């Protein structure tokens, strides 16, 4: 009792800060509960961008405690954050969120782990979302089969080859890699891994033998001989949880890691791996006080600060279970058999990591966190981050093979391809017009321009010579039979020709608008986002001009084309296998940490603010990474690549007559540059 009043005294006079990840759904738990919490207690809310941001805030002293998932603790161990685990967030009475076991058919006569070779294996599959993690789904395989690192195979395919060689017919449904074509190729090459699926050709999410109960249906239908399944599902499937049994439990046994069998009705089943509960962790100097603070939280009084704090901490968990004592992260994870071992991926030697070139210290810092969290969530190949000071240095590194990947913006894309031999493999995509690079023509209101032909010999400003806006305007003029495109605008234009450079204050997006506002030019070609930003600042003297066609609808936006604000670029010399490795790893990272269906990830945000700074590595407005075909499916027509006009001009100087016309048409079709004026509903 005396100790309780001591803690009460501390929290009465000394504020303690909880880090809250607001999330992006309709319910904002911080906004809803923090006012009550701060009004009625000495607990203060600090908002984190994601759970790893909360981890960094605790490390830097900006917050005192937060709720974390066990995978976050693996990242905490890597980063050396000084925290202690105080309490678990449970939704049932078991010591672990779930445990995973191996169940064998007694008729298969599998009595030891060594006898699993050639057995018919039922795997839970992939694409399981919150019910399994990909790492735990594959742990049984990786523990039994030796890791091979063949030079001519990707790490993913190398593992699949090893598994297919060890087990007999199996069901491993769901996507093996993000690229559908590569996924289909792998399933054709290793068909035994789909042979036991209900639909062996599809071998997909939703198969009867896929998911939480899928391996057990696979086993008890007579197809399989060994199943990798959650213990709670085994108990339910075989009638030990009050439901009718799907099969006779006496015909099956648990196979233990040490090589012996147990009956399914045993009181203490042997477990291969256990997943710890999410838990509350605090910096060490206040961990005991935090443990006591949260020990008696409840929802009994919905107007109380105790209820508000519990609402801030929990997700779907309803039960705070106090640990016997506050303990280090390693000790907490060690209590879960197999968990740390499952995430201890040694990788290949020599390393097959994707070398990611960053252009600043802050980019390097974010990349390092991304490298760790991607490893925790089982992305292969993993990342390795290096730091340069400028984009050109990174592009040189990629060209020379010292790096694999660099992020390049829309105005440097042409230079990257022409001067450094790079090509895009993925594009930053957003469905919002403000987060595309959407090129518009801005003129003074009342300029009395009737069509694009009236712009001849006028002064124009561009953000950058050979940048995206420059390319879009060139191609639009070519498509509308202007004639001599190169000399269309006045010689005094800014960034129209390589020789028409103006003051540096007129470079860039803001510079091009400044050029127009200062009267240096009659028209500025900039992104729609730049125009909207200027308009929101109260400047009403400028308007968007439709150079050739008027919008069909009065409130529609006319533009000359759009492109991505950034692209993931690799060297032209990258071999096909390596390209697929990079593509699939980046797609996996995007799926894990991007914005799925518009919602941000809560573990780590690939897009959005990082440590309070915008546009670190990727643009904040990015929603996902798309390949070229996926970009073309956007509802707004007119996607283009800044390199195309350069390529067409180069061809045009070498081709003549009918041959020139024929090949030019082929080139236009190949690069899909038919972006006459397009229309987009204002967003």
N, C-alpha and C positions, 0 to 999 in steps of 0.2 A: 504494500500500500504506500509505504514511504517513497519507494522508487517511482510509483505511478505519479505521485504529486510532484516529484522532482522533474519528471518529463513534462508534466502539465505546466509547471513553472517556466521551463525552457521555452515551450511553444507559445506560452502566453505572451512572452516579451520578445522573443526572437523569431522573426518571420522565417518560414521554411518554404522553399519554392518547388512546386511540382511542374514537370515539363509535360505539356499536353500536345499530342498530335491531333489536330482538328479533323483531319480527313476531308473528303470532298463530297460526301453524300448530302442529302437534304438535312439530316440531323447534325447540328454543330454542338457537340457535347461541351466544348469549352465555352462558347458564347452563351449556352444555356445554363451552365452550372457555375462558372467561375465568379460571376457577380455575387451569388449567394455565398460561395466559399470565402471570398475575400471580405465580404461584409460581416460575416459571423465568426470568422476564425483568423488565425495568424498564418494561414496557408495562402500563398500567392501563386498565380498561374504564370508560367513562362511558356510561350508557344514554340514548338519545334516544327520544322518542315517535314520531318519524318522521324522514325525511332532512332536512327543513327545520328540524326541531328541532335536529338535529346542526349544521346550518349556523349557527343562532342560538347554540348552545353554543360553537362555535369563535369566533364574533364576540365573545362575552362573555368569552372566556378560560377557559371551563369545560372545553374539550376542545381537542386539538391537530390531529387529522386524522380523516378518515372517507372512506367510499366514496360517490360520488354518481353520479347519472345526468345526462346532458347538459342535460335540462330543468331540473334543480336549479341548474345553473350560470347559466341565464338568470335565475332568481330571485335568485341570489347577486349578479349584476351589478346588479340593481335595488336590492338592499338595501345595497350597498356593503361587503360582507364582505371583509375583507383575507385572501384565500387564494390559493395558487398550486397549479396542477395538477402532480403529480409523476409519476404512472404510470397506465397504462391497464389495465383489466381486460378482457382479450380471451378469446374462445373459438375464434378462428381467426386466420390470419396476415395477413388484409387490414387495411389502415390504418383502415377504418371498419367499424362494425357492419353497415351496409348502405348501398348507393347506389341511387338511383332514376333510371331512364332512360325515354325515350320511344321506342317501337318502332312503325314504320309499315309498312303493306303497300305494297310497291313498285307494285302495280297501281293504288293510289289516286292516284298521281302527286302526292304531297305532297312538295315539295322544300324548302319553307321554313316557318317557324312561321306566317307570314301566311296560308298556304294551309290551315291547320287549320280555318278557319271553315266550318261546315256539315259537317265530317267526322264519321264514325261513331266515337264515343268509348267506350273500355272502361276503366272506373274500378274500382279495387279494392273500393270500397264502404265501408260503415261497420259498426261493431261488430267491429272486427278484433283487439281486445285487444292483446296484446304484439307482434304481428307487424308492425304499422304504428302510427303515431300518427295521430289524426284530422287534425291540422294538416298533416302531410306527405302524407296521402292526398288532401287538397284543394289542395295547393300549386300543381299544374299549372294547375288551373282558375283559382285566384285570381291567378296571374301573367298569364294570357292574357286574362281577362275584366275589364273595368272594374268597380270597386265602385260599386254604386248604393245610395242610401239613401232610397228612397221613403218618404214619411211614412205612407202607408197600408199598408205591408208591414213585417213583422218583418225584422231583418237577415238571418236565415236564409233566409226566403222571397225576399228581395231578391237574395241570391246565387244561389239556385236559378233564379230568373227570368233572371238574366244568363247563367248557364251554359246553360240550355235555349235561349236566343236565339243563343248563339255556336255551340254544337255541333249537329250533326244528331242522328239517333237514337243513344241511348247506353244503357249499363247502369251504374246507380249504386245497386246493391242495398244492403239493410240499412236500419236506422232512420235517417231524416233528422232527426227530433226525437223526444224521449222519449214524448210523448203519442200513443198509438196512433191516436186519432181525428184528431188534427191531421196525423199522418204520412200517414194514408190520404187526407185532404183534399188535401195537397200533391202526393201521387203521382197523384191524379186530375186535378189542375190542370196538372201538368207531366208528362204521360205519356211524352213523348219521352225522358225521363231513365231510363225503365224499359224502353223498347221493345226493346233488344237483350238484355235478361236472358232466361235460359232459360225462366223463368216470369215473364212481364212483368207479370202482375196482382199476384202476391205481391211481387215485387221485394224479396226478403227475404234475411236471413242464410241461408247454406247453398245459395244458388243456384249452379248450375254456373259461372256467370260472376262469382261473388263471391269475395273472399279473395285470398290471395297469388298463386295461379296462375290465378284467375278471369279477369283481364283478358287473359291470354295465350290461354286457351281461347276467349274471346270473339273475339279477333283472328284466330287461326289456323283457327277454324271457318268463317270467311268472313263472320261477322256484322259485325265491326268493321273499322275502318281504322287506328286509332291506339290504342295501349295505354300506360297509365302503370303501370310495373311495377318491381319490385326487380331489380337487375342479376343477383344470384345466381340468381333464379328464371328470368330470361331465358336464362342460360347453361345451366341444367338443362333447360329446356323445349326448347331448340334443339340439345341434344346436345353441348354443350361442357364438360360436367362428368363425362363417362364413362358417362352413361345414354343410352339410345336417344332420338333426337330425336322430338319430337311433331309437328314440321313442318319443312319445308325452309328452312334459314336463308338461302339465297340469295334467297328471295322477299321478305325483309323487311330493313329497315335501321333504324339508330339515327338519330333526328332530334335534332340538337344545338341548344342554346340560341341559338347564333349564326346558325342558319338553314341549315346544310349537313347532308348525310347521310353516314353511315359504314356500311360493311358490318358485319354482326353478328360476324364473325370477327376484327375489329380487336383489336389488343393493348391499346389504351388507349381504351376507349369514352368518349364524351362523356357527362358526368353532369349532371343538372339539380340534384340535391340529395343530400348525403351526411349520414348520421347518425353523430355521433361515438360512440366507445365510452364506457361508464361509466368513471369514473376515480377515483383517489385524489387528494384535495386536502388541503392542510395550511395552517395559518396561516403567513404568509410567513417569520417569524423562525426556524421550525424545518423549513421545507419541504425544504431540501436534506438534512437529517439524516433526515427521514422517507423521502425517496426512497431513500436508501442502506439504510435499515432494511428496507424491503419488497422491495428489488431481488432478493434471493436466497431468498425464501420458497418453500417447496415442501411437498408432501405425503409426501416420502420417508420421514420418520419420524413416524408418526401420534401418537406420544407427546411430540413436541417442541413447544416454544413457537412455532417457526416455522409448524408445521402449524396450531396453534391460532389464530395471528393470521391466517393465510390463510383459515381457515374462517370467522372473524369478518368478514373483509372481502368475500369473494366471495359471489355467489349461484350462478348457473350458470356463471360464468366460471372458467377454470382456469389462465389464463396472465397473469401480471403482466408488462407490457412497460414498461420504464423509458424515459421521454422523454429526449431529448438533454440537455435542461436544464429546470429548473422554470420554468413560464411562467404568466402571468396568465390568468384565465378567458377574457377576450376573445380573446387570441391563440390559445388552445386551440380555441375555437369557430370562429374565422376560418379555421382549416385545413379545415373541412368546408364545401365549396361549397354555397351556398344555404341553409344551416341557419338562420343568424340571420335572413336575409331572410324565410324561411318563417314565422317567429314574430313578425315585425314587422308586426302588424296595426294599421293606423292608426285603425280605427274610423270611425264616422260623425261628421259635423259638421253641426249641433250634436249633442252626445253623446246616445246612446241608452242609456247605462249605467243599470243598475238601482241606484237610490240606497238603500242599506241603512243604516237608523238604528241606531246602537249606544248603549248606556246607561252605558258606563264607559270609562275609558282602556284597560283590559285588553281589553274587547270590541273597541274600535277597533283595537287592535294586532293582534288575531287577524284581524279583518275585513280589515285592510290586507294581511296575508299571503295570506288567501284571495283577495282581489282580484287579487294578482299571480299566484298559482299558477293560478287559473282562466283568466287571460289566456294564460299559458304553454301551457295545455292546450286552448286554442281555444274556450272557452265564449263564446257570444254570446247576448244582449248581455253585456258585461262588468259588473263591479260597481264601484260608487263608495261609499265609506264616509263617513258623517258621524257626529259624536259629540254626544250630549246627556247630561244628568246623570241623568235619570229616565225611567221608562217613559212617564209621561203626556206628557212633552215630545216623545218619539218618536211617540206616537200622534197628537199634534197636528200634527206634521210630515207624517205620512202623510195625515191628513185634509185638510190644506191643499194637498197635492200637492208639497210640498218634499222628500218622501221617498216611496219606493215600497213599502218593506217594513219590518216590525218583527216581532220574535219576542215573542209574548205567552204568559204562563203560564196554567195552567188557572183560577186564581182571578181573573184580570183579563179573561178572555175576554168575559164578559157586559158588563162596563163598556166594553170596546173596541168592541163591536158597538152597544150602546145609546147611549153618550155620544159616541163618536168616529166612528161610521159605518164601522167596519171589518168585514171578513169574512175567514175563514180560506181559504187557497188550498192549503196543505199542512200536514200534521200530523207531529210527531215521533212515531215509532213504535218500540216494542220488543216482542218476543215474550215477554219475561220479565215476570212479574207484578210484580216489584219495581220495574220501570222504567216501568210504567204508573201512572196515577193511579187506583188501584183503591180504592173507598170501602168501608170496613168500620166496623162499630159495635163499640166497645171498652167493656167494662164490667168491674167488679170480679168476680173469680172468686167464685162462691158468692152472687151477687146474687139468685138465685132468680127471675129474669125468665123467663117462659114464652113470651111472644110480643111482637110489636111493639106490640100493644094495651096491654100493661102499661107502656109508656113514656109514656102520656098523663099530662100534668101533672108529668112528671119533668123534672129539670134536665139540659139538654144543652149541650155545647160544640162549636163549629164553628171551623175555622181562620179563616174570613172570611165575613162577611155577603155573600150573593150569589156566593160562591165555588163551586167544583165540588162539594164535599161538601154544602154547603147545598142546591144545586140537586138533587143526587141524592136526598137525603132527602125534599125536598118532593115530587118526582115519585113516589118509592116510596110515600109516604103517599097521594097522589092516586090511584095505581093500586090501592090496597087499601081504598078507600072509607072513609077515616078520618072524613070529615066536614069540620069546620072545621080545615083544615090549619094555618092561621096561628096558631091558639091551642092547637095540640096540646101543645107543650112548655110548661113553667112559665115565667112572666114573668122569673124570675131566670136563665134560660138565657143563654149567652154567644154573641153573633153569630147568634141565631136571627131576631130582628127588627132593623130599622134602629135601634130605640131600646134594644135589649137588648145594649148594649156593656158589657163588663167591663173589668177592668184590662188594659192593653196587654201585660202579661206572659202573658196567656192568648190572645193573637192568634197566628196562624200554626199550622203543624202541631205543632211542639214545644209551643207554648202551649196548644193544645187538649188535649194529653195531660197537661200540667202541671195544667190546670184539673181534669181527672178525678182525678189523683193527690192534689191538694190538697183534695179533697172538695167542690169548688165545684159539681160536676156528677155525675150518675149514669151518664151515657153520653157518650162522645166519638166523633165521626164524623171519621175521619182516613184518610189513605192507608195501604194495606197496608205500604208501605215504612217509614212512620213506626212502625207497630206492630211490625214485625220488628226494627227498630233498637232499640226499647225492650226487646223480649224478649231480644235478644242481649246487652244490657247486664246481664242477670241478674235483671231484674224479672219475677217469675212470678205476681204478684198479679192480673194482668189477663188477660182472654181475649176472643176475638171472639164476639159475640152475633149469632145469626141472628134478626132481628126477626119474621119471618112464617113461613118454611118452614125445616125442617131439611135439611141436605145429605143427598143420597141415600147418599153414602159417608162413613164415619166420619172419614176424613182429608181430606175436601174442604173448600174454603174458600168460605163464603157471603159475597156482597158485594152492594152495592146498585147497582152500575154502574161503568163505567170510562171514562176519557177520556184524551186525550193530555196529557203534561206541558207541551207547548208547541206552538204553531202559528205558521206563517208567515202573517201577516195583511197584507192590502192594503186600499185604500179601496174603498167601494162605488161610487165614481165612476170607478174604473179601467175604461177601455174594454176591449172584448173582445180586441182585438189585443194590447194591452199586457199583459193578464192572461196570454195564451198565451205571450208572450215571457218573462215572469217565471217562469211555471210550468215551461217547458222549460229555462230556464237553471238554475233551482234543482234540477230533476231531473238535469240533466247534472252539476252540482256534486256532488250526492248520489251519483251513479253513480261518479264519479271518486274521491271522497275519503271516501265513507261506508264502511259495513261491508258488503261484498259477501259474501253467504253466511256472515255471522258473522265474517269476517276483516277486520281493519282495513287501511286503505291505508297503504303505506309511504312515499309521497311527502309527503302532508299528511293529517292526521287531522281531519276535520270534527267528529267526536264523540270525546270523551275529554279527558284532561288537556291543558291548554295552558300551557306555561311553569310547570308544577307546580301549576296552579290548576284547580279543578273547575268544571264547568257554565259555561264561557265561551261565550257566544252560544247554544249548544245544550246540552242535558243530556248528561252523560257516557254515560248508559245508552242513548241513542238508537241505533237500528240503521239507520234509513232515514227518508226523508220520503215519506209516503203521502198520496194524495188521499182524499176521504171514502169513495168506493166501495171502495178498497183497505183502508181501516180496517174497514169493515163485514165484510170477509172474514176477519177475525181469528177464530181458533177459540174465543175467549172471547166469548160473547154479552154484550150490554149496553152497547155503545159509545154514548156520548151527548155532546152539546155543552152546555156550561154555559149557553148563551143560551136554550135551549128553554123552560125553565120560565117564564122572564120573558115570552117571546113568548106562551105559552099563557095566562098570567095576564092579560096585556093584552087578549087576545081575549075572555077569559071575562067581563070587565066590560062588554063592548059587545054581546054576543050573547044572545039569549033564545030559549026554547022549542025547537021542533024544528029551526029553523035553526041555533040555537047548537049543539045536539048534533051536527047534520050537519057543520057546519064544524069543530067541535072534533075530530071523528073524522078529518076530512081533514087537519087540522093535525098531529094525532098521527102519522098515517101519513107525512106529509111529512117530519117531523123524526125519524121512526123512534125514538120514545121509548116503547118498551114494555119498560122494564127493571124487571120484577119481580125478585125475588131470583134471582141467577144463581149458578152453581157453577163453580169452577175447581180443577183439581187443584193441590195445593200444589207450588210449584216450589222 
